[in-house]
Amino acid sequence: MKILSRLFLLLPITLLVLLVLLVFFGISDTPDLPIGWTLTQNDVIRARQILHEGSKAKPDELGTISLSQADLNLATNYLLNRYSKSAAKIEIKNNVLRFTVSMTLPDNRIGRYVNISFRLATEDHNDLPSLTKFKAGKLLLPAKFAALVIDSIIRHTTLNEYYILATRPIKAVAIDHEKITITYHSNPQALAQARNFLTQGSENPNLKLYQDKLAVAIARHDPGWRLSLAELLKPAFALALQRSTLATAIEENKMAIMAVNDYVNGKVGQKRYATFLYKRIDLAQHFIASAAITASVSGQIAQAAGEEKELNDAQGGSGFSFIDLAADKAGTRFGEMATANPDSARKMQKAVSEINDYRDFMPDPTDLPEHMDAAEFKQRYQSVNSPAYQALSQEIDGRIAAMAIYKHQ
């Protein structure tokens, strides 16, 4: 019994020591990988295909997904950048998955980045891979102990829900020299949970405070006039300013943006007024959706997604619109400034809480070309990489950059 008791005492002490080592050696002022992920339109399309691949299997049947090294890097970087500016490099070599990860941390006195590397491989004829190597910075930790620490961290934090969601359907993983093949069991509940995870704005219970604040503002709105996006952003950011400290400003701004996006783009079940920018509903939708994507994932994803939508519209929808694209770009900039760092977040709270109308955060785009079908777009601009397209895109960027609200950094 004494030996057993000592083991139970030794286990948490060992976990604590290993966690301290992970923090001490893994956190640094410099990232092991360059932070800053460039996303193309094709990347957006492929990322969506990967993340929704599991929905192809019929419910309650086994399905398989094969992912190349490029697919793994794309999907991993997409998901990591949902939470912070990060970079991941994955290599498949000798039937082993090799990961290198650098993630940006909130402001602290220890360091700006956490750097880890690890390897996963299938051993002893197991269907699922296990951790075979783990490094925190330059410190090599025993794989089994590292796995124990990671498992303990996951199971005792909010990561546990996502871990279960990601791993429960997986039945086997095969790693060869150029790809991995995942065998999974599809069921309706898991698919519904996955879709909710990929589209949700925020899980913070304080989000309701922002929704209630908007409800008050909307109740005061004169239905004889158009509801301006400024009427929603101003009280939401005034509440964020009131509630925030420097340490919590970014998270409060995210909730403000998500609450407004939920209302404007119809993600909450209530009677809604249409919301306008420059007498157009679509501009308000584009602006706040891009701000929300930027706040929760990254500006590069928001910009690429906006361009992809306009190119799709040129193929048979409403046509390619630089007006819509301008709203996407302005919303992306708004989201970036609101969540870039604590100081920028606080300045945006004050600035948005004092706006007069939407012209304070969205330049007038109504002189820009729109309603171009694919043939007209190709004739005038060839592609999004052409000098003509880039010149107009840069002109839009210049208009946005010239606005006082975006000059405080």
Legacy VTK file of the C-alpha trace (Angstrom):
# vtk DataFile Version 3.0
C-alpha trace
ASCII
DATASET POLYDATA
POINTS 409 float
0.000 0.000 0.000
2.830 2.392 0.793
4.318 1.849 -2.682
0.928 2.433 -4.278
0.405 5.604 -2.270
3.821 6.910 -3.287
3.007 6.253 -6.919
-0.206 8.258 -6.648
1.744 11.123 -5.076
4.556 10.864 -7.591
2.280 11.044 -10.636
0.965 14.615 -10.156
4.426 15.797 -9.141
5.883 14.292 -12.322
3.164 15.915 -14.419
3.838 19.286 -12.784
7.594 19.032 -13.365
7.134 18.089 -17.007
4.667 20.917 -17.503
7.151 23.386 -16.006
9.839 22.041 -18.349
7.501 22.431 -21.304
6.815 26.068 -20.410
10.440 26.901 -19.567
12.043 25.375 -22.662
9.189 25.612 -25.155
8.441 29.328 -24.813
10.703 31.773 -26.603
10.831 35.289 -28.031
11.437 33.873 -31.510
9.396 31.292 -33.439
11.046 28.221 -34.923
8.864 28.683 -38.011
8.050 31.947 -39.813
4.682 33.246 -38.589
2.552 34.510 -41.440
0.602 32.145 -43.639
-0.130 33.130 -47.242
-3.462 31.731 -48.405
-4.565 31.469 -52.045
-8.050 30.910 -53.443
-7.141 27.313 -54.238
-6.017 26.893 -50.612
-9.443 28.026 -49.369
-11.226 25.623 -51.698
-9.015 22.677 -50.743
-9.197 23.464 -47.004
-12.990 23.375 -47.163
-12.892 20.089 -49.065
-10.608 18.534 -46.450
-12.638 19.749 -43.479
-15.897 18.521 -44.975
-14.515 15.289 -46.414
-16.074 13.238 -43.630
-19.593 14.243 -44.646
-19.311 12.134 -47.820
-19.707 8.857 -45.942
-23.230 7.653 -45.294
-24.324 7.749 -41.632
-23.283 4.728 -39.590
-20.874 3.478 -42.262
-17.088 3.335 -42.379
-15.380 5.873 -44.606
-11.791 6.680 -45.545
-9.899 9.904 -46.164
-6.464 10.030 -47.813
-4.423 13.154 -47.140
-1.131 14.112 -48.727
1.616 16.020 -46.938
0.372 19.236 -48.589
-3.203 18.525 -47.425
-2.064 17.963 -43.850
-0.124 21.222 -43.787
-3.031 23.170 -45.248
-5.674 21.769 -42.888
-3.453 22.074 -39.805
-2.465 25.672 -40.512
-6.088 26.559 -41.255
-7.251 25.220 -37.896
-4.309 26.535 -35.870
-4.805 30.045 -37.202
-8.395 29.891 -36.003
-7.049 30.566 -32.523
-3.777 32.481 -32.869
-1.169 33.442 -35.415
0.616 30.144 -35.855
2.670 28.048 -38.217
2.938 24.299 -38.592
5.203 22.177 -40.761
4.306 18.516 -41.245
6.513 15.986 -42.991
5.810 12.353 -43.874
9.052 10.437 -43.765
9.758 6.741 -43.232
6.103 6.118 -42.330
6.296 8.708 -39.563
4.493 12.035 -39.209
6.885 14.797 -38.129
5.356 17.981 -36.721
6.973 21.341 -36.001
4.648 23.967 -34.516
5.106 27.620 -33.501
2.191 29.461 -31.897
1.857 33.101 -30.847
0.994 33.554 -27.175
-0.938 36.367 -25.497
1.291 39.112 -24.103
3.271 37.815 -21.117
6.642 38.188 -19.406
7.989 34.784 -20.423
7.973 34.854 -24.224
5.912 35.539 -27.337
5.940 32.069 -28.894
5.686 28.420 -27.938
7.743 26.043 -30.082
7.232 22.293 -30.022
8.050 19.402 -32.311
6.897 15.805 -32.159
6.510 12.623 -34.152
3.596 10.216 -34.541
3.908 6.629 -35.738
1.959 3.395 -35.546
3.723 0.868 -33.331
3.165 -2.753 -32.306
0.465 -3.235 -34.943
-1.775 -0.607 -33.328
-4.485 0.903 -35.503
-3.882 4.403 -34.135
-0.547 6.283 -34.071
1.177 7.168 -30.831
3.689 9.789 -29.763
7.245 8.568 -30.400
9.212 11.775 -29.908
8.519 15.134 -28.279
10.621 18.287 -27.963
9.811 21.518 -26.176
12.142 24.000 -27.829
15.496 22.223 -27.666
14.576 19.964 -24.756
13.854 16.347 -25.684
11.282 14.798 -23.341
10.493 11.094 -22.904
7.654 10.348 -25.320
5.493 8.387 -22.878
5.750 11.011 -20.163
5.088 13.792 -22.683
2.008 11.915 -23.892
0.822 11.655 -20.293
1.233 15.406 -19.751
-0.535 16.293 -22.999
-3.382 13.914 -22.254
-3.774 15.391 -18.765
-3.820 18.967 -20.106
-6.436 18.106 -22.730
-8.745 16.219 -20.409
-8.765 18.917 -17.740
-9.329 21.922 -20.032
-11.875 23.059 -22.617
-9.768 21.266 -25.258
-11.326 17.978 -24.155
-14.554 18.570 -26.081
-12.669 19.190 -29.317
-10.347 16.255 -28.686
-13.297 13.895 -28.296
-14.993 15.350 -31.374
-11.860 14.896 -33.481
-10.796 11.462 -32.276
-13.987 9.550 -31.441
-14.952 8.754 -35.082
-11.403 7.627 -36.020
-10.928 3.860 -36.103
-7.543 3.496 -37.805
-4.729 5.589 -39.272
-2.265 4.200 -41.835
0.899 6.163 -42.617
2.919 5.405 -45.736
5.731 7.274 -47.478
3.514 9.898 -49.189
0.132 10.093 -47.444
-1.957 9.079 -44.457
-5.241 7.202 -44.737
-7.835 7.681 -42.005
-10.639 5.187 -41.488
-13.570 6.644 -39.582
-17.097 5.796 -38.516
-19.657 8.368 -39.604
-22.747 9.132 -37.560
-25.234 12.025 -37.742
-24.464 13.346 -34.260
-20.721 13.606 -34.912
-21.293 15.337 -38.248
-23.663 17.853 -36.675
-21.152 18.593 -33.900
-18.341 19.037 -36.442
-20.372 21.463 -38.559
-21.268 23.488 -35.464
-17.602 23.624 -34.420
-16.456 24.873 -37.824
-19.091 27.619 -38.015
-19.474 28.772 -34.417
-18.471 32.266 -33.414
-17.645 32.113 -29.727
-18.244 29.784 -26.812
-17.777 32.451 -24.171
-20.924 32.651 -22.009
-20.453 36.427 -21.831
-21.475 36.610 -25.501
-25.090 36.912 -24.291
-24.209 40.235 -22.671
-23.416 41.585 -26.120
-26.542 40.061 -27.624
-28.618 41.710 -24.895
-26.889 45.040 -25.550
-27.785 44.778 -29.230
-31.370 43.891 -28.341
-31.651 47.168 -26.401
-30.216 49.161 -29.315
-32.515 47.443 -31.797
-35.567 48.062 -29.598
-34.786 51.799 -29.765
-34.414 51.783 -33.559
-37.025 53.721 -35.547
-38.456 51.156 -38.010
-39.155 53.978 -40.448
-35.403 54.251 -41.122
-32.816 51.792 -42.361
-30.852 50.079 -39.598
-27.211 51.057 -40.052
-24.365 48.704 -39.169
-22.987 51.596 -37.124
-26.029 51.377 -34.827
-24.942 47.855 -33.879
-21.164 48.239 -33.746
-21.215 51.411 -31.646
-23.053 50.007 -28.577
-21.286 46.640 -28.859
-17.846 48.282 -28.715
-18.994 50.704 -26.026
-19.803 47.647 -23.901
-16.427 46.113 -24.771
-14.703 49.330 -23.662
-16.635 49.305 -20.402
-15.927 45.631 -19.632
-12.314 45.355 -20.751
-8.945 45.512 -19.180
-5.825 45.546 -21.337
-5.550 41.785 -20.814
-9.141 41.031 -21.900
-9.652 43.635 -24.648
-9.064 41.279 -27.584
-11.505 38.659 -26.319
-14.162 41.291 -25.589
-13.780 42.711 -29.109
-14.170 39.236 -30.586
-17.442 38.797 -28.717
-18.668 42.215 -29.868
-17.937 41.357 -33.496
-19.446 37.859 -33.241
-22.645 39.181 -31.668
-23.084 41.746 -34.450
-22.282 39.158 -37.130
-24.800 36.722 -35.645
-27.503 39.381 -35.905
-26.620 40.759 -39.352
-26.116 37.396 -41.026
-29.097 35.716 -39.414
-27.446 33.164 -37.128
-29.808 33.800 -34.221
-33.461 32.832 -34.180
-35.259 36.156 -33.864
-37.083 38.689 -35.979
-34.471 40.957 -37.478
-34.234 44.260 -39.267
-32.105 44.201 -42.402
-28.809 46.003 -41.747
-27.347 48.485 -44.235
-24.127 50.133 -45.416
-24.493 52.777 -48.112
-28.161 51.758 -48.556
-27.139 48.145 -49.304
-27.766 45.049 -47.212
-25.055 42.983 -48.907
-22.318 45.457 -47.952
-23.155 45.195 -44.246
-23.174 41.396 -44.541
-19.828 41.326 -46.341
-18.187 43.773 -43.919
-19.153 42.121 -40.647
-18.678 38.553 -41.950
-15.107 39.398 -42.978
-14.488 41.062 -39.613
-15.780 37.943 -37.839
-13.646 35.563 -39.915
-10.590 37.730 -39.272
-11.266 37.913 -35.539
-11.747 34.154 -35.211
-9.346 32.826 -37.873
-7.215 35.236 -39.924
-7.395 38.138 -42.331
-5.839 36.116 -45.145
-8.669 33.596 -44.981
-11.254 36.401 -44.984
-9.698 38.126 -47.991
-9.298 34.931 -50.007
-12.832 33.840 -49.158
-14.158 37.208 -50.340
-12.337 36.980 -53.658
-13.496 33.391 -54.139
-17.134 34.386 -53.621
-16.913 37.216 -56.141
-15.306 34.915 -58.727
-18.093 32.392 -58.143
-20.681 35.160 -58.586
-19.085 36.011 -61.935
-19.834 32.451 -63.083
-23.592 32.867 -62.854
-24.525 34.750 -59.717
-24.814 38.506 -59.300
-21.489 39.067 -61.041
-18.044 40.054 -59.757
-18.310 43.144 -57.568
-15.431 45.333 -56.460
-17.983 47.067 -54.225
-18.546 43.851 -52.295
-14.808 43.212 -52.299
-14.214 46.656 -50.776
-16.603 45.752 -47.937
-14.718 42.476 -47.449
-11.398 44.316 -47.295
-12.679 46.982 -44.907
-14.208 44.345 -42.648
-10.950 42.414 -42.660
-9.038 45.536 -41.653
-11.586 46.276 -38.935
-11.214 42.752 -37.535
-7.423 42.958 -37.675
-7.253 46.257 -35.813
-9.764 45.086 -33.208
-7.739 41.956 -32.349
-4.135 42.686 -33.403
-2.828 43.301 -29.865
-4.231 44.591 -26.559
-3.254 48.209 -27.215
-4.854 48.236 -30.669
-7.932 46.487 -29.271
-8.428 49.169 -26.621
-7.964 51.992 -29.119
-10.517 50.431 -31.465
-12.997 50.129 -28.590
-12.776 53.851 -27.922
-12.828 54.808 -31.609
-15.827 52.632 -32.545
-17.776 53.661 -29.440
-17.478 57.287 -30.639
-18.343 56.857 -34.357
-20.958 59.118 -35.947
-22.044 56.758 -38.735
-20.770 53.991 -41.023
-18.647 56.426 -43.034
-16.240 56.422 -40.096
-15.235 52.784 -40.759
-16.264 52.051 -44.362
-15.125 54.232 -47.306
-17.647 54.941 -50.050
-17.270 52.126 -52.619
-20.214 52.963 -54.859
-18.069 54.222 -57.764
-16.345 50.837 -58.137
-17.271 48.390 -60.949
-19.612 45.497 -60.261
-22.057 43.059 -61.918
-19.324 41.680 -64.192
-19.920 38.199 -65.564
-16.984 35.873 -66.180
-16.436 37.062 -69.759
-16.438 40.755 -68.830
-14.213 40.182 -65.808
-11.698 38.275 -67.939
-11.745 40.952 -70.646
-11.146 43.792 -68.197
-8.988 42.173 -65.502
-7.858 38.736 -66.784
-7.360 37.329 -63.266
-6.855 38.383 -59.654
-3.101 38.367 -60.286
-3.138 40.774 -63.245
-1.676 44.304 -62.957
-5.105 45.843 -63.666
-6.786 43.889 -60.877
-3.954 44.516 -58.418
-3.991 48.247 -59.170
-7.676 48.547 -58.318
-7.265 46.284 -55.294
-4.461 48.535 -54.020
-6.605 51.618 -54.618
-9.291 50.087 -52.385
-6.646 49.304 -49.750
-5.512 52.925 -49.931
-9.010 54.237 -49.331
-9.358 52.048 -46.269
-5.907 52.928 -44.920
-6.693 56.637 -45.233
-9.567 56.427 -42.754
-8.786 57.885 -39.343
-10.096 54.849 -37.456
-7.448 52.607 -39.040
-4.488 54.953 -38.509
-3.854 54.480 -34.785
-1.283 51.673 -35.138
LINES 1 410
409 0 1 2 3 4 5 6 7 8 9 10 11 12 13 14 15 16 17 18 19 20 21 22 23 24 25 26 27 28 29 30 31 32 33 34 35 36 37 38 39 40 41 42 43 44 45 46 47 48 49 50 51 52 53 54 55 56 57 58 59 60 61 62 63 64 65 66 67 68 69 70 71 72 73 74 75 76 77 78 79 80 81 82 83 84 85 86 87 88 89 90 91 92 93 94 95 96 97 98 99 100 101 102 103 104 105 106 107 108 109 110 111 112 113 114 115 116 117 118 119 120 121 122 123 124 125 126 127 128 129 130 131 132 133 134 135 136 137 138 139 140 141 142 143 144 145 146 147 148 149 150 151 152 153 154 155 156 157 158 159 160 161 162 163 164 165 166 167 168 169 170 171 172 173 174 175 176 177 178 179 180 181 182 183 184 185 186 187 188 189 190 191 192 193 194 195 196 197 198 199 200 201 202 203 204 205 206 207 208 209 210 211 212 213 214 215 216 217 218 219 220 221 222 223 224 225 226 227 228 229 230 231 232 233 234 235 236 237 238 239 240 241 242 243 244 245 246 247 248 249 250 251 252 253 254 255 256 257 258 259 260 261 262 263 264 265 266 267 268 269 270 271 272 273 274 275 276 277 278 279 280 281 282 283 284 285 286 287 288 289 290 291 292 293 294 295 296 297 298 299 300 301 302 303 304 305 306 307 308 309 310 311 312 313 314 315 316 317 318 319 320 321 322 323 324 325 326 327 328 329 330 331 332 333 334 335 336 337 338 339 340 341 342 343 344 345 346 347 348 349 350 351 352 353 354 355 356 357 358 359 360 361 362 363 364 365 366 367 368 369 370 371 372 373 374 375 376 377 378 379 380 381 382 383 384 385 386 387 388 389 390 391 392 393 394 395 396 397 398 399 400 401 402 403 404 405 406 407 408
